[in-house]
């Protein structure tokens, strides 16, 4: 689809196709964790969108670029990019499809802050970030009911939220929903990461559960590994290797 959009943009000098290509390709590169290429693509797309006054596309690209910076640990830059997206949002009306990237990035940002505050043990910050996380999480879930593209990942993130606040039963319920949606939508990339999240969490020392829906932690990790290999997700395979080392397990 990206190649076809590029062709149409070049042959017909069609701006809509070009900016669509920038947005889709940024999302694809981000999902495959090719961060440097994704940052280049998003920056080119933002510049093009601003030049052509395509506010809705700039809004999406700022949101995607912010999420990439969160994954890279550059929270200050991510906050700046989200602020740019918010300024555009205040001036336009968006349907659920276009809103999805922004809401998910906000949720991921607040989960990141929550993790940091839990590690630091700052009760005030934990309370603030917990409230922000559930607020943005609920917005993302509500939007995903109308727009399926990020539903599997959104449900997985809600599971992470409840796990972080030590409500493991609700976490497992959300991960079950994520698996169900991922299988139904055939969202294999997102589903594979949900499998990994479940397996990793069940192996944690503080886990009250050793299995979910009758499937053990190691089995979820095997499912994840097989899908990572099938889709050639090297970044995820490296993360899985770290989980194996930390948990002292073998999946052979």
C-alpha positions as CSV (number, residue, x, y, z in Angstrom):
1,X,0.0,0.0,0.0
2,X,2.8,2.4,0.9
3,X,4.6,1.6,-2.4
4,X,1.3,2.2,-4.4
5,X,0.8,5.6,-2.6
6,X,4.3,6.6,-3.4
7,X,3.8,5.8,-7.0
8,X,0.5,7.7,-7.2
9,X,2.1,10.7,-5.5
10,X,5.0,10.8,-7.9
11,X,3.1,10.2,-11.1
12,X,0.1,12.5,-10.4
13,X,1.8,14.9,-8.0
14,X,-1.0,14.0,-5.6
15,X,-0.4,15.6,-2.2
16,X,-3.0,13.5,-0.3
17,X,-1.3,10.3,-1.4
18,X,2.1,11.6,-0.4
19,X,1.1,12.6,3.1
20,X,-0.8,9.3,3.5
21,X,2.3,7.5,2.6
22,X,4.3,9.4,5.2
23,X,1.8,8.6,7.9
24,X,1.4,4.9,7.1
25,X,5.1,4.3,6.6
26,X,6.0,6.0,9.9
27,X,3.5,3.8,11.7
28,X,4.8,0.7,9.9
29,X,8.4,1.5,10.7
30,X,7.5,2.2,14.3
31,X,5.6,-1.1,14.6
32,X,8.7,-2.9,13.3
33,X,10.9,-0.9,15.7
34,X,13.0,0.7,13.0
35,X,13.2,3.8,15.0
36,X,15.8,5.8,13.1
37,X,14.0,5.3,9.8
38,X,10.7,6.1,11.5
39,X,12.0,9.4,12.9
40,X,13.3,10.5,9.4
41,X,10.0,9.6,7.8
42,X,7.9,11.3,10.5
43,X,10.0,14.5,10.2
44,X,9.7,14.6,6.4
45,X,6.0,14.0,6.8
46,X,5.5,16.8,9.4
47,X,7.4,19.3,7.2
48,X,5.3,18.3,4.2
49,X,2.1,18.5,6.2
50,X,2.8,21.9,7.6
51,X,3.9,23.2,4.1
52,X,0.6,22.0,2.6
53,X,-1.5,23.0,5.7
54,X,-2.6,19.4,6.2
55,X,-3.4,19.8,10.0
56,X,-5.0,16.4,10.4
57,X,-1.9,14.6,9.1
58,X,0.5,16.7,11.1
59,X,-1.5,15.9,14.1
60,X,-1.1,12.1,13.5
61,X,2.6,12.4,12.7
62,X,3.4,14.4,15.8
63,X,1.6,11.7,17.8
64,X,3.5,8.9,16.2
65,X,6.9,10.7,16.5
66,X,6.2,11.3,20.2
67,X,5.5,7.6,20.7
68,X,8.9,6.7,19.1
69,X,10.7,9.1,21.4
70,X,8.9,7.5,24.4
71,X,10.2,4.1,23.3
72,X,13.7,5.6,23.0
73,X,13.4,7.1,26.5
74,X,13.5,10.7,25.3
75,X,10.5,11.9,27.4
76,X,11.1,15.6,27.1
77,X,11.0,15.5,23.3
78,X,8.0,13.3,23.4
79,X,6.2,15.9,25.6
80,X,7.1,18.7,23.2
81,X,5.7,16.7,20.2
82,X,2.5,15.9,22.1
83,X,2.1,19.6,22.9
84,X,2.3,20.3,19.2
85,X,-0.3,17.7,18.5
86,X,-2.6,19.2,21.2
87,X,-2.4,22.6,19.6
88,X,-3.6,21.2,16.3
89,X,-6.3,19.2,18.0
90,X,-7.7,22.4,19.6
91,X,-8.3,23.8,16.1
92,X,-9.8,20.8,14.2
93,X,-12.5,18.1,14.6
94,X,-11.2,14.5,14.3
95,X,-13.0,11.2,13.8
96,X,-11.9,8.1,15.9
97,X,-9.5,6.8,13.2
98,X,-7.4,10.0,13.3
99,X,-7.6,10.3,17.0
100,X,-6.3,6.8,17.7
101,X,-2.5,7.6,17.5
102,X,-2.8,10.6,19.8
103,X,-4.8,8.9,22.5
104,X,-2.6,5.8,22.5
105,X,0.5,7.9,22.8
106,X,-0.9,9.9,25.7
107,X,-1.7,6.6,27.5
108,X,1.8,5.2,26.8
109,X,3.3,8.4,28.1
110,X,1.4,8.2,31.4
111,X,2.2,4.6,31.9
112,X,5.9,5.4,31.4
113,X,5.6,8.1,34.1
114,X,3.7,5.7,36.4
115,X,6.5,3.0,36.1
116,X,9.1,5.6,36.9
117,X,7.2,6.9,40.0
118,X,6.6,3.3,41.2
119,X,10.4,2.6,41.0
120,X,11.2,5.8,42.9
121,X,8.6,5.1,45.6
122,X,7.2,8.6,45.5
123,X,3.6,8.2,46.7
124,X,2.5,11.6,45.5
125,X,3.8,11.0,42.0
126,X,2.4,7.5,42.0
127,X,-1.1,8.9,42.8
128,X,-0.9,11.6,40.1
129,X,0.4,9.2,37.4
130,X,-2.1,6.5,38.4
131,X,-5.0,9.0,37.9
132,X,-3.6,10.3,34.6
133,X,-3.0,6.8,33.3
134,X,-6.5,5.5,34.0
135,X,-8.0,8.6,32.6
136,X,-6.1,8.5,29.3
137,X,-6.5,4.7,29.2
138,X,-10.3,4.9,29.4
139,X,-10.3,7.4,26.5
140,X,-8.1,5.2,24.4
141,X,-10.4,2.2,25.1
142,X,-13.5,4.1,24.3
143,X,-12.0,5.3,21.0
144,X,-10.8,1.8,20.1
145,X,-14.4,0.5,20.3
146,X,-15.1,2.6,17.2
147,X,-11.7,2.2,15.6
148,X,-10.2,-1.3,15.6
149,X,-6.7,-0.5,14.4
150,X,-5.2,-0.1,17.9
151,X,-7.7,-2.1,19.9
152,X,-5.4,-5.1,20.6
153,X,-2.6,-2.9,21.8
154,X,-4.9,-0.7,23.8
155,X,-6.3,-3.6,25.7
156,X,-2.7,-4.9,26.3
157,X,-1.7,-1.5,27.8
158,X,-4.8,-1.5,30.1
159,X,-3.6,-4.9,31.4
160,X,-0.1,-3.4,32.0
161,X,-1.8,-0.5,34.0
162,X,-3.6,-2.8,36.3
163,X,-0.6,-5.0,36.8
164,X,1.5,-2.0,37.8
165,X,-1.1,-1.0,40.5
166,X,-1.1,-4.7,41.7
167,X,-4.6,-5.6,40.5
168,X,-3.4,-8.7,38.7
169,X,-6.8,-10.2,38.2
170,X,-8.1,-7.2,36.2
171,X,-4.8,-7.2,34.3
172,X,-5.3,-10.8,33.2
173,X,-8.9,-9.9,32.2
174,X,-7.6,-7.1,29.9
175,X,-4.9,-9.4,28.4
176,X,-7.5,-12.0,27.7
177,X,-9.5,-9.3,25.8
178,X,-6.4,-8.3,23.9
179,X,-5.7,-11.9,22.9
180,X,-9.3,-12.4,21.8
181,X,-9.3,-9.2,19.7
182,X,-5.9,-9.9,18.3
183,X,-7.0,-13.4,17.1
184,X,-10.3,-12.1,15.8
185,X,-8.7,-9.2,13.9
186,X,-5.7,-11.3,12.9
187,X,-3.6,-8.5,14.3
188,X,-0.6,-10.8,14.5
189,X,2.1,-8.2,15.3
190,X,0.2,-6.8,18.2
191,X,-1.0,-10.2,19.3
192,X,2.6,-11.5,19.5
193,X,3.5,-8.7,21.8
194,X,0.5,-9.4,24.0
195,X,1.7,-13.0,24.3
196,X,5.1,-11.8,25.3
197,X,3.7,-9.4,27.9
198,X,1.6,-12.1,29.5
199,X,4.5,-14.6,29.7
200,X,6.9,-12.0,31.1
201,X,4.5,-10.8,33.8
202,X,3.5,-14.3,34.9
203,X,7.2,-15.1,35.5
204,X,7.7,-12.1,37.8
205,X,8.4,-13.0,41.4
206,X,5.4,-11.1,42.7
207,X,3.0,-12.8,40.3
208,X,0.0,-14.5,42.0
209,X,-0.7,-16.5,38.8
210,X,1.4,-19.1,36.9
211,X,-1.0,-19.4,34.0
212,X,-3.8,-17.6,32.1
213,X,-6.7,-19.4,30.5
214,X,-4.9,-22.7,31.2
215,X,-1.7,-21.7,29.4
216,X,1.6,-21.3,31.3
217,X,4.0,-18.4,31.1
218,X,6.5,-20.4,29.1
219,X,3.9,-21.4,26.6
220,X,3.0,-17.8,26.0
221,X,6.6,-16.9,25.4
222,X,7.0,-19.8,22.9
223,X,3.9,-18.5,21.1
224,X,5.5,-15.0,21.0
225,X,8.9,-16.3,19.9
226,X,7.3,-18.3,17.0
227,X,5.4,-15.2,15.8
228,X,8.5,-12.9,16.2
229,X,10.5,-15.3,14.1
230,X,7.8,-15.6,11.4
231,X,7.5,-11.8,11.1
232,X,11.3,-11.2,11.6
233,X,10.8,-9.0,14.6
234,X,14.5,-8.8,15.7
235,X,13.9,-6.1,18.3
236,X,11.3,-8.3,20.0
237,X,13.5,-11.4,19.8
238,X,16.2,-9.5,21.6
239,X,13.7,-8.4,24.3
240,X,12.6,-12.0,24.6
241,X,16.1,-13.2,25.1
242,X,16.5,-10.7,28.0
243,X,13.3,-12.1,29.6
244,X,14.7,-15.6,29.4
245,X,18.0,-14.5,31.0
246,X,16.3,-12.6,33.8
247,X,13.8,-15.4,34.5
248,X,16.5,-18.1,34.1
249,X,14.3,-20.2,31.8
250,X,14.7,-22.1,28.5
251,X,12.1,-22.3,25.8
252,X,13.8,-25.2,23.9
